[in-house]
Amino acid sequence: MPLITRRHTLAAAAAAIAATPLGRAAAQAPAPAADRPLFGARLWRLPNGLSVAFVENRRAPVVAQYLYYAAGGGEDPPGRSGVAHFLEHMMFKGSPNVPSGAFSRRVSREGGNDNAFTSRDVTAYFQQVEASRLPLVMAMEADRFAAALIPQDELESERNVILEERRQRTDSTPRGRFGEAFRAALWGPQSWPGRPIIGWEEEIRATTRDDLLGFYDRFYAPSNATLVIAGAVEEGLLRALVEEHYGRAPARPGAGRARPVPADLPHEPRLLRRDPQAREAVMMRAWKAPSLTTPEARHALPLEVLAHLLGSGQGSRLHAALVEAGLAVAAGASYDGEASGITEFTFWAMPRRGVSPERLEQEAAAVLARLLQDGPTEAEVARSTRQLSAGALLALDSFGAAPRMLGGVLAIGLPADVVEFWPARLRAVTREQVEQAARAVLGAAPNTTGWLLPEAA
């Protein structure tokens, strides 16, 4: 089931802008005269602790409902990686008034769609339907919100579905296997950031119904959930519907995040994987980095700008130094500041045939050395902040943008303003702040460098 976050939404939009004439215009366009919230969300909380966000949008007679739980793969218990994701699957297996499998069938029958996703920080369930069908999907979601059945007799069949999903997405692809091994090398295979969200195979096989019920009881409480509704519905009616359906669930304490602090040192500083199925070599290099939820949150937005100017689009430094120079077929950088706890800053490159790993590493290191010595230019920072903020505005064309973007930040304890005023805050990032963030994070040796190589390389 797909993982959809604000970062993915905006990254896709910003990449699209960077590759078009709009990207060049965005780098030069003046900032808006007045910075208004992107969505103007209304926020409230039910007596049982459920947080609610509403964005009215009458561009079409449709509505989206997203229910987020503040628990993802990072909350999997030791030795049971993949429990959050396994529970996501089992939540479709029935509740007191909705038989197993009937949820999705009913949504489809009404012409809508539904799905769910698990990230490291959250698990979310969503539906998009014609506005008049909101009471139906709200009643069904609230039913499993209050009392999912998680039937024992469907556990093994769903375990097989998950194992097949793992085979298709990870085990059967060289990059999937390498990406999983790289995170384990960076963080440790049993640390909360190093475990795969889908779970290690042997731990998926060992998961029991008691494991799932324990996770459900600990984390699926109203006080640990955020409901986001966007679409063509009047606020007063919505408040009444939310109270009618979700207000029935009794208040009970939900477990907060209790993640141990990962070790400063990498589990494995260098990783080399030769794979007979790999057609192209890939280098990855990662540094542990702060996020918006850590004490050094001041570096988060500058690091987003840094990732963009280093590795997004044809104007980026890695593209110019590696791709345009004929050393790599592609190169990029990524950073997710909207994470619960510590995160990572990563860059990657795919060398052209005939370019040795040593040569590519040397040239990539030179790119970073120049950046750390001289800092970014004013023009680079302006280009990146304009393209990223324009990407946020372009993302508004997506009907699901509001619940994805708002739900993701609210569920990890950040205020809605992080999303509502993200473009304005981004435009306020200075060259000096980007330089300071680069030196704070990239000034040290990378925590882990990894290579995926064809077997003959």
N, C-alpha and C positions, 0 to 999 in steps of 0.2 A: 504494500500500500504506500502511496507516494508521500515523501517528506516535502512539505512546502513551508518555507519560512520567509520572514521579511527580507532576510539577506538574499535568498534565492530570487524573490520577486524583483528586488531592486537591482541585483547584479545583472539579471537578464535584461532589464530595461536599460540600464546604463551601458551594457555591452552593445545593445542594439543602437543606442544613440552614438556611441563612440565610432561605430563603423559607417555612419552616414553623414551627409552634409549637416544635419541637425547637430551633430556632435561638435563640429567646428563653430557653428553659430552659438551653441550653448556655452562654449568656452569664452565667448566675447559678450554675451547678452548681459544686460544690467540685471541686478537683483530686483525682485518685486518691490514696489513702493511700500507695501505693508505686508508683513508676514502674518498670514492667517493659518489657523490649524488646518491640517490636511483634511480631516474628517469631521471635526466638531463633535466628537463622540460624547454622549451623555452616559454618566457612570453612576451606579448605585449598588447597594448591597442588601440582600435579603436578610431577615432576622436569623436564618439558619447559617449565615456566613457566606452564601454564594455571591460572588462578584458578578456584576452584569455591566456590559457595555453595549450601547446602541448607536448605530449610524443610520440615519434616515437617508434613503437614496431612492428617488422615484423616477429614475431614468428608464426603468422597465418594471412591469408588474411582477417582480420576483423578489425572493427573500432568501438570505443565507443564514443558517444557524450553525455556529461552531461552539463546541463545548470542550474547553481545555482543562486538563488536570496537571497540576504542578508536580509531575513525576514522569520521568522518562528513563532511558537506559542508564543514566547516571545514578538512579535509585535502585537498580537491580541489586539484590543481596549477594554477598560473596558466594562464589560457587554456583550461582544461578543467573548467569548473564542471559539476557533475552527475555526475562520474565515480563517486563513492561510491554514488550512487543507481543509476546504470547498472549497476555491478557487482552491486548487490543483485539486480537483475532477472536478470542472467546467471548468478547462483549457482544458479538453478533449472534450468539447461540441462545438467545432468549432471555426474557424477563417475565414477570408475572402475567402481563397482559399482551405480550408480543412473542409468539412462538419462535423457535429457532429458525433463522433464515427469512422470517417474514418481514423484518425491518426493511431490508433492501428491496424486497419484492414490492412492498407497499409504496415505497418512494418511487420506484421505477414505474409502477402502474399509474402514478399521478403525474408522470412526465418529468420527474426530477432526477437528481443523482445524489449519491451519498458515498462516503468513504471515511477513512481514518488514517492517521499516521502517528508514528512514534519517533521522536528525536532524542537527543541525549538529555534534554531538559523537560520535555512535555510529551503528553499523549493527547491527541485531539480527535474528535469525531465531528463530522460535518455533513450537512445536507443543503442542497439548493433546490428550491421548489417555487411554483407559482404562489404568489403571496397569500391567496386564500387557503392554501394548504399548510400554512405555518402551524395552526393548532394541531394538525395531525402529527407532523414530525416532532413538534414540541412534546406532545403527549407521549410519543414512543421513546424519545430520548430521555425524558424525565423518568420513564418507567425503569429503564436500565440504570439510570443515574441513582435511583433509590434502591434497586434490588436486582442486580444482574444475577442470572442463575448459575452460569459457569458449570454446565453439566458434565459429570464424570464420563458419561457414555459417548461424548463427542470429543474428548480430549485427544485420543490417539489419532483420529482422522485429521484433526487440526494440527497436531504435531507433524504429521506427514506433509501437510500443506506448507508448513513453515520450513521444514527441512528442504523441501523442493524449492521454495523461494530462496533459501540460502544457497543451494546448489546453482541456481540460475544466475543470481546476482553477484555471488562472490566466488564460490568454488570452481565454477566453470570458466572464469575469465582471468587471464593473467593479471590485469590491472586490479581486479577485485581482490585477488589473493594478496597482491603486493600492498595495496592500500590498507588492508586489514593488518598485515604484518608490520607496516610502517607505523601505524598508530600504536601497536603493541610495543614496538621498539622505542618509541618516543616516551610513552607513559608507563609501560608495564602491562602485561596481558591480563592481570587481575585488578588493575586500578580502575576507578570508575570512568576516566576518560579513555583508557586503553582497551576496554572491553568492546567488542562489536555490539551495536544496538540490537541486531538480530540474535546475537548470542553465539558462543562457541558451540559447535555441534554436540559435543559430549554433554554439555550442560543443558542444551535444549532437550536432549533425550532423557535427561535425569529429572526434568521439571515435573512436579506433581500438582494435582489440584489444590493441595494445601498451600503450596508456594503461591499459586495464583490468588487464592482466597486471602492469604496473608497480605499480599501486595494490595489487593482491592480494599481490604479493611483498613489498611494503614493510610493509603493515599487517596482513595476515591471518596472523600468526604466533601460536603458542601463548602467548608472553609478552605478547601484546597483546590477549588474549581473556579473557572471563569467562563461565563457564558457571553458570547459575542453574537449579536444579531445585526444584520445589515440588510436594508432593502425597503420596499414600499409598504410600510406599515406605520400606522399612527402611534405615537409614543404612549398615549394613555391606554390604548388597547393592548399594546405590547406589555406594559407593566402589569396589567391585569392577567394576561396569559401567563407571564413568568411566575407571578405569585400563585396562580391557580395550579400550575403544573409542578414547578420546581419548589415552591414554598412548602409543599407537603413533606418533603424529605426532612427528617429530624436533624437538628444540629448535633454535630459530634466533632471532636477534635481530629484534625488530620495531622499526620506526621510531617514535620518540616524536613527540609533537606539536611542531611547529616553526613555530608561527604567528607572523608578524610582529605587533608591537604596532600596533593601528590608530591613525591620527592623532587627536590630541586634538580638532581642529576638525572640524566636520561637513563632509561632501563638499558638501552643499547645504542651507543653513539653512532655506529655505522651499521648499515644493513645492506647486504648484497644478495640479490635473488636472481638466479639464472633459471629461465623458464623456457622449455622447448616450444611452448605455444605462443610465446611473445614474439611479435613481429617487429616491434620497435623498442628501443631503449627509452627509459624514463628515469630522470633524476628528480628526487624530492628532497627538500631541505626545510627543516622546521625549527622554530624557536618558541619556547613557552612564552605566553604573553598575557597581560592583564585584559580584563573585559570591563564593561560598564557596571558590573556587580562586584568588582574587586576594589581594594583600597587605592589602587593606581588607575582609577577609572578615567582620570584626566587624559590618559594617553589613548583612549579607545577611538574617539573620532579621528584624531590625527593618524592613527594606524590604519583606519579605513581609507583615508586619503593616500597614505603611503602605499598601501597595497594596490590602489588604482594607478598611481603614477609609475609604480614599478612594473606592473604586469597586466594592465588592461588596455587593449587596443593597440593600434599601430603607433601611437605617440608615446607609448610607455618605454621606460629605459631598458627593460629586459628584451622587448621586441626589437628595439634599435640595435642593441649590442649583440644579441644572439641570433635573432631571426634574419634581420636585414644584413647582418654580416656573414650569413651563410653557415653559421655554426649549428643552428637548431631549426627544426621545422615549426616549432611552437614553443611558447614560454609564457608563464603567467605567475600571478601571486594571489593569495587569498587570506582573508582574516575575517573572523566573525566576532564582533565586539558585543553582540547581544547574546551572551552566554551566561549561564549561571555558574560563576566561578571562573577559574583560570581557563584560558583557551590557548590557541596557537596561531602563529603567523607562519605561513608556508609559501615557498615558491617552488616552481617546477619547470623543467625544460625537457624537450625531446630532441636529442642530438641528430643531426643529419648523418647519414651513413658515411663512414670514414672518419668522423670526428670522435676522438677518443674520450672516454669519461674524464680523464685527467685534464684534457684541454677545455672541455665544457665547464668543469668545476673551476678551473683557473679563471676563465673569462667571467663566469657568474660572480665569483668572489671579487673580481676587479670592479664589477658594476656596483656592488655593495660598498667596497672600499671608497670609491669616488663619492658615493652618496654620503657616507659617514664623514668623509673629510670636508666636503664642500657644502653639504646639505642640498636640499632641493631648491630649484629656482622659484621665484614668484610666479612665473608663467606656468610652470608645471602644477603648482598647487592650485592656481586659478582654473586651469583646464580640468583638473580632477574634481574639484569641488563643484564646478558648474555642471559637469557631465553627471556626477552622482546625484546632485539635487534635481537635475532635469529628469533623471531616471526615476526618481520618486514621483514626480508629477506624471510621467508617462505611465507608471504602474497604476495610477488611479483609473485608467481605462478598464482595468480588470475588475470585474464585479466582486471577485473574492479578495481583492487587495485589502480592504478595511479589516475584515475579520482575521485574515492571516497576519497582517502587520501588527494590529492592536493586540490580538490574543497572545501572540508570541512574547511581547514585552510584559504585558500584565501578568502572565502566568509565571514569570520568573521574578516578579516583585518590583519591576521597574514602573515608573509612572507613565500614563498615556502620553504625556508631553514628549517623551523620547521619540515617539512616532509623529505626533501632531506637528512638532516644530523641528523635525529632523533636518529638512532642507536649510532652514535658517541657521541652525546650529552648525551645520556642515559648512555653510558659506562663511561662518565666523572663524573657522580654523585658519591659523596663520602659518606662514612658512617656518617660523621659529618653533611652533608647536610640533610640526611634522618632524623637524630636525631633532628636537628633544626626544620625541617618541622613537625615532629610528635609532638614536644612540642608546636609549634605555633598553630596547629590545634586541636590536640587531647588532649592537656594539660588542656583544659577547660572541663566542664561538657558537655555531648552531648546535642545538641540543641533539639533533639526529639528522644524518644525511643518509639517504637511501637510494639504491640503484636497482632497477629492474632491467635485466639484460637478456636478449635472446641467447639461447644456450651456446651458440657458436661465436658470440661476441668476445 
